[in-house]
Amino acid sequence: MIRNFIVAPVLGLLLALSGQAQQKIAVINMQDALVATKDGQKAVNDLRAKYGPKDQELQKRSQELTAKQEQYRKTQNTISEAAKATLEREIDALQRSMQRDADDVKQDMDADQQRMVNELGQKMMQVISKYAADNQFTAVFDVSQQPNNILYASNTADITQAVIALYDKAAPTATPTKAPATSSAPKPAGAPAPAAAAPKKPAAPAK
């Protein structure tokens, strides 16, 4: 399933600091920074733990639907019209139910993910503001935003790792939790639904 993990309005970042005699520019990859902090790792694992079982359930139902469709394909020319109609109704009901539940799971996961991004982003902004002021940067650009207008930036201008370390130092209480080994990783906002798309109902043969 945590949609290339994490873009939110709070990450659209330009910090303008006045009163500096010399222009000093830095860049940061906010996407990498957020998920690399202890808070970010814990949040990702929490999402995995919450939505991994739901994803597995949907995958199991998808397999059941596929098996039912295969049964239809193999028997459609040998079973009665009544039996064929019954099988078609069962396939349609399974498909509709699974798609509805997959949409609900995706909607809930997107909301949880966005809430997580907003909370982490607000804390990260405070850390970046302090780091930029302490190190006399006049502007900090987020290079994870697409598109961006930065054509070149020296490695010495990248403050991502320094900000991650400063964030974790300022918030040492968060310890990444270990998600169940069988859970699938949630994807960033904008990712597809956690389960595979429901197979299409086979077309009824011409009578």
N, C-alpha and C positions, 0 to 999 in steps of 0.2 A: 504494500500500500504505500514516516513523516516523511507530496504532490509533488525536483531538483529543489530541494528543500529550501525555501523560505524567502519570500519577498513580501513586504508589507509597506504601507505608506510611511511608517515610522523609520524605515530603513533608507528612505530617500534622503541622503545626508549631505548637507553642506554647512560646516561650522565656520562662521566668519568671526574672527576675533580682532577687535580694534586695538589701536594703540601700539602696534608693533612697528619698529623702525625698518625691519627687513622682512620681505615676503618669504615665508617658509611654508611649503606645501607638503602634505602627507596623503597617503592613500590607505584604505582599509578594505578588506573583503568582509563585509558584514555578514554575509551568508556563512562563510567559514567560521568567523569569529563567534557567532551565536551558538552554533552547534558544537563548537569545541570547548566552550566553557562547561564547568561542572553543572551549572543550572541547565544549560542546553542539553547536555548528555542525559541528565535525569528526565527532562521533559520528553525527549525523544523516546527513551525507554518506557516512560509511563504511557505514551501513546501506543507503543508496540504491545505493551501488556494489556491495554484496554481493547485495542482493535484487532490484535492478532487472532484471538479465538473467533471473533465474528468473521474475519476473513476466511479462516479455515472452514467454518460452517458453510459459508457461501460457496466455497470451492467444492465442498462435498456435495452440496445440492446441485451445482453445475454438472458434476460427474453423473449424478443420478438422472438429470435431465438428458444428458448426452446418451446415456444408456437407454433411456426410454425412446429417444429419437431413433437410435440404432435398431431397437426392437420394431419400431414402426416401419423402418426402411426394409427390414428383412421379411416382415410378415404381411405387408400391405396388399400383396397380390394373392395371398392364400386365406386370409381371414374374411369373415363376413363384413358387409357394409356397416352393420350395427357395431360390431367389435372395433372396426376401424374408426368409426365416429367417436366411440368412447375413448380410444387411445389418443385421438387428436385433441379431444377436450382435456384429457389429463395433461398432455404436453403443454397445451396453451395455459392451463391453470398454473402448472409448475413454473413456466417461463414468466408469467405475469407476477407471481408471488415473489420469485427470486429477484426480478428486476426492481420491484418496489422496495424490497428489503435492502438491496444493494444501494439504491439511491438514498435511503434513510441513513445507512451507515456512512456513506460518503458525506452527506450533509452534516452529520454529527461530527465526523472526524475533521472536516474543514473548519467547523466552528471552534473546536478544541484547539486545532493547530493555530488558527488566527489569534485566538486568545493568548496562547503561549508566546507567539511571536511578538504581540503587542507588549506583554509583560516584560519579556526579556529585552526587547528593543528599548523600552523606556529606561531600564537599568543601564543598558549598554551606552545609551546616549550620555548619561551622567558621567560614566567612566571616561568616555571619549572626550567630553568637554574638559574634564579635569586634566587628562593626559595632554591634550592639545595646549591648554593654558600653561601647564607646568613646563612644557617643552617648546613653548613659543612658536607654535604652528599658527599660521594665519588662516589656513583652510584645510579641511580634511574631506577627501572625496571617496565615495563608496564605489569600488571598481566591480562589485558583484552586480550592480544594476545594469540592465541591458535596455537600450544601448547607453554607452557612456562616451564622453568626448575626450577621454585621456588616451593620447596616442603613445606616450612613453612615460614611465615612472621608474626611477632607480630603485633597486632593492632596499637601499637605505631609507627611502621615503615610505616604505611599507611598515605600518605600525600595527598590523593585525596581531602578531604574536605578543607584542608588548601589551596591547590592550586586553587580550585574553588573560594574560598573567595578572594584570592589574585588576581585572574584573573578579577573578577567582580569589585574589588576595583580599578584596573588599567584601566578598561574600563567601567565606570559607565553610559555611554550614551545609551547603548543598553537596550531597554525596551521590554520584550516579548510581541509580538502581539497576540491577541486572534483570533484563527482560527474560521471559521464558524462552528457552532455546528454540522452540517450535514456532514462535511468533514471527510473522513477516514484518519487515520494517515499514512503517508508514512513510508516505512520500510527502513532499512539500505541497503547499497550497497550489491548486491548479492541477494536481495529479489526477489520473483516472480513478474510478471507483475501485475499492480494494479487491473485489472479486473480478474474475474474468467476465467479459460481457456474455450475457445469456445467449446460448445458441439459438438460432432462428428455428421457428416451427417449420417442420417439413410441409411442403405444399401438398395438399390433397390431390391424389391422382384424378384424372378425368374419369367421370363415371360413364 
